[in-house]
């Protein structure tokens, strides 16, 4: 039977120990709120403002596109005063001179909340056509990779490749350049279509489509788009972690 002092020492030692709690790993990135505004030619207003969506208060990356007249080149603003910077380079549409292009913007360490809208002032052509998708990726801090390319007219067009070193949310954007008002656009390679403006008004508009895919492993990824009628397109694919 242990002596009294040893029992007291053991009891004191046991009282100093506390259970070790391991911190939970951060959640992987995930698709959040998204919306697509399409304004037809001659039907637009300035500023162009998306419908309000509910975004996370903190911890998101936001992506916005401005497709339409090159002269409508204002940087986006939003209801939660995020800082927007260019994502990649502007791409000029083929066969329209220099009048039309598509530009992308990103906001890191995004702030959000209820009724979140994005606006673009149309300084050059206030009533002109403009397409504006707004996509949130939650639990994210950075854009790991981006690829841009301009596809020649074909039934199936492919983006360039991007690389990720872990779980990521992939966003793909298709911007057709054909003079058509009704079309079908379908992404492949495990991507899911989430927004599209492919049924244009009679006055015309800027056709576009947005798709996403969640990946859990490091690797190289791309997306193929099947489009009818055949047309060329500006293509983006973005990896967010």
C-alpha positions as CSV (number, residue, x, y, z in Angstrom):
1,X,0.0,0.0,0.0
2,X,1.6,3.4,-1.0
3,X,2.8,5.7,1.7
4,X,0.8,8.9,2.4
5,X,3.3,11.4,0.8
6,X,3.4,9.4,-2.4
7,X,-0.4,9.3,-2.6
8,X,-0.6,13.1,-2.1
9,X,2.1,13.7,-4.8
10,X,0.2,11.5,-7.3
11,X,-3.0,13.3,-6.5
12,X,-1.4,16.7,-7.0
13,X,0.2,15.7,-10.3
14,X,-3.1,14.3,-11.6
15,X,-4.8,17.6,-10.9
16,X,-2.3,19.6,-13.0
17,X,-3.1,17.6,-16.2
18,X,-5.8,18.8,-18.5
19,X,-7.1,17.2,-21.6
20,X,-5.5,18.2,-24.9
21,X,-7.9,19.6,-27.5
22,X,-6.7,19.4,-31.1
23,X,-7.8,22.3,-33.2
24,X,-10.2,21.4,-36.0
25,X,-8.8,21.8,-39.5
26,X,-10.2,24.8,-41.4
27,X,-13.1,24.0,-43.7
28,X,-12.3,23.6,-47.4
29,X,-13.3,26.3,-49.8
30,X,-16.9,26.1,-51.1
31,X,-19.2,27.7,-53.6
32,X,-21.2,30.5,-51.9
33,X,-23.8,32.9,-53.3
34,X,-23.8,33.8,-57.0
35,X,-25.9,35.9,-59.4
36,X,-25.7,36.9,-63.1
37,X,-27.0,40.2,-64.4
38,X,-27.5,40.6,-68.2
39,X,-28.5,43.9,-69.7
40,X,-29.6,44.0,-73.4
41,X,-28.4,46.4,-76.0
42,X,-30.3,49.7,-75.6
43,X,-32.0,48.4,-72.5
44,X,-29.3,49.0,-70.0
45,X,-29.1,51.5,-67.2
46,X,-26.1,53.0,-65.3
47,X,-25.0,51.9,-62.9
48,X,-25.6,48.2,-63.7
49,X,-26.5,46.6,-60.3
50,X,-26.9,42.9,-59.6
51,X,-29.8,41.4,-57.6
52,X,-28.9,41.2,-53.9
53,X,-27.6,37.9,-52.5
54,X,-26.6,36.8,-49.0
55,X,-22.9,36.4,-48.6
56,X,-20.8,35.4,-45.6
57,X,-19.7,38.2,-43.3
58,X,-16.0,37.3,-43.6
59,X,-13.7,34.7,-45.1
60,X,-14.8,34.8,-48.7
61,X,-13.2,35.5,-52.1
62,X,-15.4,37.3,-54.6
63,X,-15.1,37.2,-58.4
64,X,-16.9,39.6,-60.8
65,X,-16.9,40.0,-64.6
66,X,-17.7,43.0,-66.8
67,X,-18.5,41.9,-70.3
68,X,-19.6,44.5,-72.9
69,X,-18.5,47.9,-74.2
70,X,-14.8,48.5,-73.6
71,X,-15.7,52.1,-72.7
72,X,-17.7,50.9,-69.7
73,X,-14.4,50.3,-67.9
74,X,-15.2,51.4,-64.3
75,X,-13.9,49.2,-61.5
76,X,-16.8,47.4,-59.6
77,X,-18.2,48.6,-56.3
78,X,-20.3,46.8,-53.8
79,X,-22.5,47.3,-50.8
80,X,-19.8,46.1,-48.4
81,X,-17.0,48.3,-49.7
82,X,-14.6,45.6,-50.8
83,X,-11.4,46.4,-52.6
84,X,-11.5,45.1,-56.2
85,X,-8.5,44.4,-58.4
86,X,-8.0,43.1,-61.9
87,X,-8.0,39.3,-62.2
88,X,-5.9,38.5,-65.3
89,X,-6.0,40.7,-68.4
90,X,-8.9,42.2,-70.4
91,X,-9.8,40.2,-73.5
92,X,-11.1,41.9,-76.6
93,X,-13.9,40.2,-78.6
94,X,-12.9,39.1,-82.1
95,X,-14.6,40.7,-85.2
96,X,-15.9,43.7,-83.4
97,X,-13.0,46.0,-83.7
98,X,-11.9,47.2,-80.3
99,X,-15.4,48.1,-79.1
100,X,-16.1,45.1,-76.8
101,X,-14.1,43.3,-74.2
102,X,-14.5,41.2,-71.1
103,X,-12.7,42.0,-67.8
104,X,-12.5,40.1,-64.5
105,X,-12.0,41.4,-60.9
106,X,-11.4,39.8,-57.5
107,X,-11.8,40.8,-53.9
108,X,-9.8,39.0,-51.3
109,X,-10.6,38.9,-47.6
110,X,-14.1,39.7,-48.7
111,X,-16.7,41.3,-46.4
112,X,-20.3,40.4,-47.0
113,X,-23.8,40.0,-45.6
114,X,-27.5,40.2,-46.5
115,X,-28.5,41.9,-49.7
116,X,-25.0,42.0,-51.2
117,X,-25.0,43.7,-54.6
118,X,-22.3,44.7,-57.1
119,X,-22.4,47.7,-59.3
120,X,-20.6,48.9,-62.4
121,X,-20.9,52.5,-63.6
122,X,-21.3,52.7,-67.4
123,X,-19.5,55.8,-68.3
124,X,-19.1,55.1,-72.0
125,X,-22.4,53.5,-73.1
126,X,-25.0,53.9,-70.3
127,X,-27.7,52.0,-72.1
128,X,-25.4,49.5,-73.8
129,X,-25.3,45.8,-73.3
130,X,-23.4,44.5,-70.3
131,X,-23.2,41.1,-68.5
132,X,-22.1,40.9,-64.9
133,X,-21.7,37.7,-62.9
134,X,-20.9,37.8,-59.2
135,X,-19.6,34.6,-57.5
136,X,-18.6,34.0,-53.9
137,X,-16.2,31.3,-52.7
138,X,-16.4,30.8,-49.0
139,X,-13.6,29.7,-46.6
140,X,-11.1,31.0,-49.1
141,X,-8.2,33.4,-49.0
142,X,-6.5,33.4,-52.4
143,X,-6.5,32.7,-56.1
144,X,-4.0,29.9,-56.6
145,X,-4.0,29.8,-60.4
146,X,-5.8,31.3,-63.4
147,X,-5.8,30.5,-67.1
148,X,-7.1,32.6,-70.0
149,X,-7.5,31.7,-73.6
150,X,-9.4,32.7,-76.7
151,X,-11.0,29.8,-78.5
152,X,-11.6,29.7,-82.3
153,X,-15.1,28.8,-83.4
154,X,-15.8,25.1,-82.7
155,X,-18.4,22.8,-81.4
156,X,-16.2,22.0,-78.4
157,X,-13.7,24.5,-77.0
158,X,-11.2,23.8,-74.2
159,X,-9.8,26.1,-71.5
160,X,-6.1,26.1,-70.8
161,X,-4.9,24.1,-67.7
162,X,-4.6,25.2,-64.1
163,X,-2.8,23.5,-61.2
164,X,-3.7,23.2,-57.6
165,X,-1.8,21.7,-54.6
166,X,-4.9,20.8,-52.5
167,X,-8.6,21.2,-52.1
168,X,-9.9,24.0,-54.3
169,X,-13.0,25.5,-55.8
170,X,-12.7,25.9,-59.6
171,X,-14.7,28.5,-61.5
172,X,-15.0,28.5,-65.2
173,X,-16.4,31.3,-67.4
174,X,-17.4,31.1,-71.1
175,X,-17.9,34.3,-73.1
176,X,-19.2,33.6,-76.6
177,X,-18.5,36.0,-79.5
178,X,-21.2,34.9,-82.1
179,X,-23.9,37.1,-83.4
180,X,-26.6,34.8,-82.2
181,X,-29.4,35.2,-79.6
182,X,-30.3,31.7,-78.7
183,X,-27.7,29.0,-77.8
184,X,-26.9,26.0,-75.7
185,X,-23.7,25.9,-73.6
186,X,-22.7,22.9,-71.6
187,X,-19.5,22.4,-69.5
188,X,-17.8,19.0,-69.2
189,X,-15.0,17.5,-67.0
190,X,-17.1,17.4,-63.9
191,X,-18.1,21.1,-64.0
192,X,-21.7,22.1,-63.2
193,X,-23.4,25.1,-64.8
194,X,-24.6,27.6,-62.2
195,X,-25.5,30.7,-64.2
196,X,-25.9,31.6,-67.8
197,X,-27.2,34.4,-70.1
198,X,-27.8,32.5,-73.3
199,X,-31.4,33.5,-74.1
200,X,-30.7,37.1,-75.3
201,X,-33.3,39.8,-75.9
202,X,-34.1,40.7,-79.5
203,X,-31.9,43.8,-79.1
204,X,-29.0,41.5,-78.4
205,X,-26.7,41.1,-75.4
206,X,-23.4,39.6,-74.2
207,X,-23.8,35.9,-73.8
208,X,-22.0,34.2,-71.0
209,X,-22.0,31.1,-68.8
210,X,-20.5,30.3,-65.3
211,X,-19.6,26.8,-64.1
212,X,-17.9,25.4,-61.0
213,X,-16.3,22.2,-59.7
214,X,-15.0,21.2,-56.3
215,X,-11.7,19.3,-56.2
216,X,-10.3,17.6,-53.2
217,X,-6.8,16.7,-54.4
218,X,-3.8,18.4,-56.0
219,X,-3.7,18.1,-59.7
220,X,-4.1,19.7,-63.1
221,X,-7.6,20.6,-64.4
222,X,-9.3,22.2,-67.4
223,X,-12.9,22.4,-68.8
224,X,-14.3,21.6,-72.2
225,X,-17.4,23.6,-73.3
226,X,-19.9,22.2,-75.9
227,X,-21.6,25.0,-77.7
228,X,-24.3,25.3,-80.4
229,X,-24.4,27.2,-82.6
230,X,-20.6,27.1,-83.1
231,X,-18.8,30.3,-82.1
232,X,-15.5,31.5,-80.6
233,X,-15.2,32.4,-77.0
234,X,-13.1,34.1,-74.4
235,X,-12.4,31.5,-71.6
236,X,-11.3,31.8,-68.0
237,X,-10.7,29.1,-65.4
238,X,-9.8,30.1,-61.9
239,X,-8.7,28.0,-58.9
240,X,-9.5,29.4,-55.4
241,X,-8.1,28.0,-52.2
